[in-house]
């Protein structure tokens, strides 16, 4: 359910943002899905460290913002390669 309602729409928006082929032309790949799942897992692990392991962490919002910034700085290359390497005009 999470994949259908969150992960795949994020993958599709990433392709749209970078003017790459849409999912109806080139299906979303495992690589793209795994990249988005990785971001979700990274943010979830912040809570696990804090509430399960009782570790001191920095400001959760800052950590999450940084994780998203790192994700966005590299996702265009992942999406470009996964979608066949050609941008739409």
C-alpha positions as a Python dict, from the first residue, in 0.01 Angstrom:
ca = {
    (1, 'X'): (0, 0, 0),
    (2, 'X'): (274, 247, 91),
    (3, 'X'): (452, 171, -235),
    (4, 'X'): (140, 232, -444),
    (5, 'X'): (27, 545, -262),
    (6, 'X'): (361, 707, -180),
    (7, 'X'): (671, 552, -338),
    (8, 'X'): (552, 518, -698),
    (9, 'X'): (394, 867, -709),
    (10, 'X'): (724, 1011, -580),
    (11, 'X'): (910, 822, -854),
    (12, 'X'): (670, 958, -1114),
    (13, 'X'): (706, 1315, -984),
    (14, 'X'): (1084, 1286, -993),
    (15, 'X'): (1069, 1183, -1357),
    (16, 'X'): (829, 1466, -1434),
    (17, 'X'): (1051, 1717, -1254),
    (18, 'X'): (1352, 1616, -1464),
    (19, 'X'): (1146, 1583, -1785),
    (20, 'X'): (1216, 1211, -1816),
    (21, 'X'): (986, 953, -1979),
    (22, 'X'): (672, 886, -1776),
    (23, 'X'): (589, 548, -1623),
    (24, 'X'): (352, 461, -1906),
    (25, 'X'): (643, 489, -2154),
    (26, 'X'): (916, 339, -1937),
    (27, 'X'): (802, 152, -1626),
    (28, 'X'): (940, 264, -1291),
    (29, 'X'): (1243, 48, -1217),
    (30, 'X'): (1349, -132, -900),
    (31, 'X'): (1642, 110, -878),
    (32, 'X'): (1410, 411, -863),
    (33, 'X'): (1178, 244, -610),
    (34, 'X'): (1472, 140, -395),
    (35, 'X'): (1609, 495, -392),
    (36, 'X'): (1279, 630, -259),
    (37, 'X'): (1246, 343, -9),
    (38, 'X'): (1601, 424, 105),
    (39, 'X'): (1504, 782, 183),
    (40, 'X'): (1199, 661, 375),
    (41, 'X'): (1413, 415, 569),
    (42, 'X'): (1672, 675, 652),
    (43, 'X'): (1410, 907, 798),
    (44, 'X'): (1241, 621, 987),
    (45, 'X'): (1573, 520, 1139),
    (46, 'X'): (1598, 864, 1304),
    (47, 'X'): (1293, 771, 1514),
    (48, 'X'): (1427, 424, 1588),
    (49, 'X'): (1753, 568, 1717),
    (50, 'X'): (1568, 820, 1933),
    (51, 'X'): (1279, 616, 2070),
    (52, 'X'): (1399, 254, 2061),
    (53, 'X'): (1771, 297, 2132),
    (54, 'X'): (1727, 616, 2341),
    (55, 'X'): (2013, 780, 2154),
    (56, 'X'): (2060, 1152, 2154),
    (57, 'X'): (2004, 1292, 1808),
    (58, 'X'): (2011, 1638, 1659),
    (59, 'X'): (1696, 1824, 1562),
    (60, 'X'): (1482, 1565, 1377),
    (61, 'X'): (1359, 1825, 1129),
    (62, 'X'): (1714, 1923, 1038),
    (63, 'X'): (1819, 1559, 1001),
    (64, 'X'): (1519, 1487, 777),
    (65, 'X'): (1579, 1804, 573),
    (66, 'X'): (1942, 1703, 521),
    (67, 'X'): (1841, 1351, 416),
    (68, 'X'): (1598, 1493, 160),
    (69, 'X'): (1860, 1739, 31),
    (70, 'X'): (2114, 1458, -18),
    (71, 'X'): (1848, 1243, -188),
    (72, 'X'): (1747, 1522, -425),
    (73, 'X'): (2108, 1603, -514),
    (74, 'X'): (2160, 1253, -654),
    (75, 'X'): (1820, 1126, -765),
    (76, 'X'): (1828, 1295, -1105),
    (77, 'X'): (2123, 1078, -1213),
    (78, 'X'): (1951, 764, -1080),
    (79, 'X'): (1623, 846, -1257),
    (80, 'X'): (1800, 940, -1581),
    (81, 'X'): (1990, 611, -1594),
    (82, 'X'): (1689, 404, -1487),
    (83, 'X'): (1451, 558, -1739),
    (84, 'X'): (1674, 490, -2035),
    (85, 'X'): (1897, 793, -2027),
    (86, 'X'): (1699, 1034, -2241),
    (87, 'X'): (1515, 1346, -2141),
    (88, 'X'): (1188, 1454, -2300),
    (89, 'X'): (1211, 1774, -2504),
}
